[in-house]
Amino acid sequence: MLEIAVKAADDKRAEDIVGLDVRGISVLADYFVICHGNSDKQVLAIANEVVDKMAEHHVEIKRVEGKDSARWILVDLGDVIVHVFHAEEREFYNLEKLWSDAPLVNLTALVE
């Protein structure tokens, strides 16, 4: 799921894609994927691509929140939660700092 989500976000030119390993830190998920787009349209396109790719791979999408405003869209896949921000909201909420005790996941191999 992590690989599919990262590749889907990258396909829609998501910026600064970060993976956090939150196993043992959070009961919400095993991994967070955090990325951003530079317009509402791009944020929506990124989230839609994640949802579409998951559906192609028969991964259950538990919930999608925030599509109406397209400023912070959360795609809950169970073990992986994808946060797609508008650039300004990402800076404001700064989830990377909030979850700074979570190790970063090396995503380089996933997007090459």
Secondary structure, 3 states (H helix, E strand, C coil): CHHHHHHHHHHCCCEEEEEEECCCCCCCCCEEEEEEECCHHHHHHHHHHHHHHHHHCCCCCCEEECCCCCCEEEEECCCEEEEEEEHHHHHHHCHHHHCCCCCEECCHHHHC
